[in-house]
């Protein structure tokens, strides 16, 4: 979906249509959750601090998020998908993979099905979606971002090699700023540059991710669409209005976050073995502390003494804390951990 949260707000409020909109709060520690395309013209984007966004676009309109509304629209779109195939793998509220190799409409053309779905989303939700069509998930994902908004792009097997070679390395799904910077340091700027490196060289430079980079540079992705993929983690975090350096107060806040996470785990019927505490300091340096337990965690009491001990290890001597987070994941299971790594791309 195109600028999903912001587009829903513009659809539901005529006064916002055609104007720069940011979903979030204009507070000193606020963060933009989504930005309309009118706002993006000014360089406003998701995860940007609200004050920075306001400086770039003084006329920016902030709208508080309505996650219930976004979820309702997401379910409406999911129902459209399921009319065509049962193989629907949601990535988030606004994104999913579909495998239409065999489909309920018995239509042999993936492009025609994609066009029909795109039209139906527009007609039924009054929102636009960008669609990427290809023979694997890696290429379909990149294709979906290629001509936003309301885009439609197809990568055929015959075109795949040249298409991947022409991509900037930043366009590769899963390559963030840090990885891109390391690639530039090694004179890797495009898919073509990446393809010139052996698998061993890429593993040496980027660790386990090097295996996937080697395959992706050749347009290869063997991952199937998994309709029943279960959640791998549940987490919560908070950004303080004022930086904190009082360990007692931070521990109390961590307890509330942990309790929220375990309540959600119960609602989602999720159990994990690995807990992680995340701390972001005032200078934006981020650290994490993790512990994996021998058994799956059912209630907060199962891990709280250890979590409290992890918080005691956090250095508060020279900088206060800006953000605190807590999460539980299934990374303790070796099979699930391997699967999670594969999902990074």
Secondary structure, DSSP 8 states (H G I E B T S, - for coil): --SHHHHHHHHH-GGGTTS-EEES--STT-B-SEE-HHHHTTT--TT-BHHHHHHH-TT-EEE---HHHHHHHHHHHHHHHHTT-S-EEEEETTEEEE--SS-TT--S-HHHHHHHHHHHHHHHHS----EEE-SSHHHHHHHHTTT-SS-EEE--TTTHHHHHHHSBGGGSTT--HHHHHHHHHTT--BHHHHHTS-HHHHHHHHTTHHHHHHHHTTT-------TT----EEEEEEEEEEEE--HHHHHHHHHHHHHHHHHHHHHTT--EEEEEEEEEETTS-EEEEEEEEEEEE-SGGGTHHHHHHHHHTS--SS--EEEEEEEEESTTSHHHHHHHHHTT-
